[in-house]
Amino acid sequence: MSAVAKLSEIPNFGKKVISISGKEVLLVNSGGKIYAVENECPHQGSPMNASIVKDGYIACPRHGYRFSLVDGRCAEHPESVLELFQVTLSGDDISVELNSL
């Protein structure tokens, strides 16, 4: 895996959209931990880069569906699951594996 971004580019509770092999991935810094999620809400396809990150969840800006950053699940709408990807940190480098968690 090669680096796709730098840790210093994503402030606490910040986000950054990257593209890996043509797929848009959203990097999220939640309390110092980096997560990688699909940049499209599974409910109706809204871009997640305008989402709110709080308390280990990311909330879709369109309808407020809240997805866990740990497993991608939405407790209120279990049929909607946000795809998550494996993140590896090496110093300031962030690498992402596109195989879903």
C-alpha positions as CSV (number, residue, x, y, z in Angstrom):
1,M,0.0,0.0,0.0
2,S,1.2,3.5,-0.8
3,A,0.4,6.6,1.1
4,V,-2.7,8.5,0.0
5,A,-2.6,11.4,2.4
6,K,-0.7,12.9,5.3
7,L,-2.0,12.8,8.9
8,S,-1.1,16.5,9.2
9,E,-3.6,17.3,6.4
10,I,-6.6,16.2,8.5
11,P,-7.2,18.2,11.7
12,N,-9.2,16.7,14.6
13,F,-12.8,16.1,13.5
14,G,-11.7,17.1,10.0
15,K,-12.3,15.3,6.7
16,K,-10.5,14.9,3.4
17,V,-11.7,13.4,0.1
18,I,-9.2,11.2,-1.8
19,S,-9.5,9.0,-4.9
20,I,-8.1,5.5,-5.0
21,S,-8.4,3.6,-8.3
22,G,-11.3,5.9,-9.3
23,K,-13.2,5.4,-6.0
24,E,-13.9,8.4,-3.8
25,V,-12.9,7.7,-0.2
26,L,-13.5,10.1,2.8
27,L,-10.7,10.2,5.4
28,V,-12.1,11.2,8.8
29,N,-10.1,12.2,11.9
30,S,-12.3,11.5,15.0
31,G,-10.5,12.2,18.2
32,G,-7.1,11.5,16.7
33,K,-8.1,8.2,15.0
34,I,-8.2,8.1,11.2
35,Y,-11.1,6.2,9.5
36,A,-11.7,5.7,5.8
37,V,-15.3,5.5,4.6
38,E,-17.1,5.6,1.2
39,N,-17.9,9.2,0.2
40,E,-21.5,8.3,-0.6
41,C,-24.3,7.7,1.8
42,P,-25.8,4.3,1.2
43,H,-29.3,5.7,1.8
44,Q,-29.6,8.1,-1.2
45,G,-26.1,8.7,-2.4
46,S,-25.4,12.1,-0.7
47,P,-21.7,13.0,-0.6
48,M,-20.4,12.4,3.0
49,N,-17.7,15.1,2.8
50,A,-20.3,17.6,4.1
51,S,-21.2,15.3,7.0
52,I,-20.9,16.0,10.8
53,V,-18.4,13.9,12.8
54,K,-19.3,13.5,16.5
55,D,-18.9,10.9,19.3
56,G,-17.6,8.2,17.0
57,Y,-20.3,8.7,14.3
58,I,-20.6,10.4,11.0
59,A,-24.0,11.8,10.1
60,C,-25.2,12.2,6.5
61,P,-25.9,15.9,5.7
62,R,-29.1,15.1,3.7
63,H,-31.2,13.1,6.1
64,G,-29.1,12.8,9.2
65,Y,-28.5,9.0,9.1
66,R,-25.7,8.4,11.7
67,F,-23.2,5.7,10.9
68,S,-20.7,4.2,13.3
69,L,-17.1,4.9,12.3
70,V,-16.2,1.5,13.8
71,D,-18.5,-0.8,11.8
72,G,-20.5,1.5,9.4
73,R,-23.8,0.5,10.9
74,C,-26.8,2.9,11.3
75,A,-28.7,1.9,14.4
76,E,-31.9,3.8,13.4
77,H,-31.8,2.3,9.8
78,P,-30.1,-1.1,9.9
79,E,-30.6,-1.7,6.2
80,S,-28.1,1.1,5.5
81,V,-24.4,0.3,6.2
82,L,-21.6,2.7,5.2
83,E,-18.6,0.9,3.7
84,L,-15.4,1.2,5.7
85,F,-11.8,0.6,4.6
86,Q,-8.7,-0.5,6.5
87,V,-6.4,2.4,7.4
88,T,-2.6,2.0,8.1
89,L,-0.5,4.8,9.6
90,S,3.2,5.1,9.2
91,G,4.5,8.2,10.8
92,D,2.6,11.0,9.0
93,D,1.6,8.8,6.1
94,I,-1.9,7.4,5.7
95,S,-2.5,4.3,3.6
96,V,-5.9,2.8,2.8
97,E,-6.8,-0.7,1.6
98,L,-9.9,-0.7,-0.6
99,N,-11.0,-4.2,0.6
100,S,-13.9,-3.5,2.9
101,L,-13.6,-4.2,6.6
